[in-house]
Amino acid sequence: MKKTPDAAGYEARDARSRPVIWFLTGVAVLTLGCGVGLVLFYRWMASTSVSTDPPAFNVRDQRWNPPDVTLENHPSHLREIYEQEQEELKTSYGWIDAKKGLVRIPVEEAMRQLLEKGLPVRKKAEDA
């Protein structure tokens, strides 16, 4: 009677090592071959890309040049001017659109008027 894996509870024989060794050897040879091939390819590419000749034609378009860069001499001074303008807009009266009758009022005045008059409230819908 022949033993089966189920009867013994485990595999009764070892795996054959020769095919595994041949496979691993093939993988190692293939890996080394690819590495050597890449090194040779890169050396060949480096030797063919070196050229002292100028390009055949210049592709730069001379019709348009980008504008020169202008830097702010005193950026903190410009920031102060901007903040003063914003503060003036928040604290003064002025026209937004005279034709439409839109005006600008100071924030403090708008808050005072809002407290006095309150916000508009929706009317409750009557029960239907």
Secondary structure, DSSP 8 states (H G I E B T S, - for coil): ----HHHHSS-SS---HHHHHHHHHHHHHHHHHHHHHHHHHHHHHHHHH---S--SS----TT---------S-HHHHHHHHHHHHHHHHHS-EEEETTTTEEE--HHHHHHHHHHH-----------
